[in-house]
């Protein structure tokens, strides 16, 4: 074995042992760590005492304006729309002109129908003249036929007595036969004239009825309001082709409007048979008319129908409107400022310098002076309990607080 290898094997264990001793000494030479104690933050807040009172809440709701009576207006003519004289939301009275349709085709139809009636009248006159002429001629021919019949009878007698020849008798018989045929022809002409008169009279009656319809259509090129109401929906535009039967406008009667809202479940039974008044932002006054008998599928409350009492023209059917519902007085209600309400469902009570969350039932709101207060009920709160009245970010139960006047 080489001497260098022997030296290496002897020195290596000594080096490892020395490094271990050095590391241990370094660790034991560091100063001991001191435990840090963090003091919990205490918030200085304002509080307010709980006070149960009887209050008349105001409930803010949003409802849809409806009307039980609507009038659909359709065009009774086909043509190009010339003018639209109203806008959506306008209030109109019966007879007001709403829009005008080009009456060119209607004028032509009326003129053609009048011409047809004039032609029928001419045919009736001609028929009557022909009938009168035939009747006059029939009178003459019947008189001649009677004379010819007497002459034929005399000729028969004379022929029997051999006073005339067969040729003379045949001539008399031929004259009688011709007169008889003429009478029958005239009677047939008069009968035919009567039939033609009936047909022409029926044609004239039908043509006159059609003329009345066409004149009505001509008059209907001016589209007027049939009833009083407010214009809603979509209106056609000038230049648009209007077809017969096409809906061109829709009216709602303003004195029949109502607003439908969803009442919270806890208020539905309370408001039944109770006079309740509400107002809209437009200044329209409403009264509670009725409440639906049951909750509709997908709804959290029952539908209430508020009848419009005045200024109904300020509301447009189909629009959504904000209303303030004045509720009857409720006992054991707490009025708190909006700053004391967190997440719209809880307040915080101060108990032994710490906060405790208390959930409540929201009854509505009220105005005190210039401040808006939320009206709530909470079984866990008693008179004199202190509530947090200061906004704190990320507030939670257990946070330490002290009153602004506490040292």
Phi, psi and omega in degrees: 000141181284145180301326183295324179291323178296318180295318182297316180294333179278327185279327186301314178298325179294325180292319179297318180296323181291322179295322179296318179297320181295317180295320179295319180295323180294319180294318183286345182273347180289143180292149180294142179284143180257127180293129181268131179250118181262127179280135178290138183289139176245123183269138174269122188224165171264146178231165177221147181277146176285133178220113178277128180217168170275126183228157174251097184290153169247124184253125178272122180226162174239131183227166180257132180280127179232167173218130180293332183245125176230146180240114176274133180247122181243153177280139177255011179224164173247130181172179180276134180286123182270310185220145170239118190258001181231166175233161178299131182101345179293145174264128182236160179245161179303133179093350179295138179284123181263314182199164181232138178251144178304125185261015184302307182294323179294320177298317179297317180298318179296316180297316179296321181292321177296321177297319179297319179294321178298320178295320178295321178298320178296318179295321178296318179297315179297319179298318181293321179295317180296320179295316179299318179296318179295322180294320178295315179295326180295322179299316181293314183293326177293322178295317178294323179296321179295318178295319181294326179294319178294319179294323179294322178296320178293322180294323178299317181294317181292325179294322180294328181269006177063031180271338175231164182273169176297327181294316180295320178295319179298323179297318179294321178294322180293321178297317180296317181296319179296317178296322179296319177295322179297318179298316180295322179296317180294319177297321176294323178295319179294318178297318177296322178297322178296317179296315179297323179297318178297317179296315180295323179295318177295317177300320180294319179298315178296319180294323178293320177298319178295323178296320177299317179296318181293321178293325176295318177298320177298317178294329182282359171294341169261107183272120185243163179281124179282335182220168174283142180174185181248137182284129178227176176080200181257135179258146175291167183249149178305140183095345180285143177283125180254127179261153177299127181092357181283136176287126183244343180199165178217132180243144171238143181275117187295332181283000181244013185284154174212160179244129180257127181228161175261117178273138173304147186303321185288346181262341187302309182291325182296326185270351179298132179061026179241123177301122183225134183243146178220161179226151175256170177297335180279359180086010178281133179266137181234154172230146178292119183265313182197163178233137180303146185290334183215165179283129179285151179304135179085358181254150180266348180219188180261151182280129176251143181247115181257121182277135179284124182266316180212164180056039179296337180291348179277352180246138179251127180303136181097343180277157173261133183229147176273135178231151174249113184264120178274111184270157175295162181298139180235135180278162175056049180250140178251128176261121181232147176291160182299332181293341182271356183257131181238132179057024177060014184214356181213153168240169180239124177268140177269114181234116179052045175076010179228157182269141173230126181288138177228120178276151186224171173256124183277119182260340182146209181214173176205158180252124174243107186067240177255005183255143177261128179246146177266134180259125186226164169228135179213118183296335184282351184257139178239162178303134179095341175301146182261130179249146176293129181238014180241138178285127177234129179293137176056040182294142178215162175296145179096345179296140181276134179221164173215151181292153181298333180268356180279148178277000000 
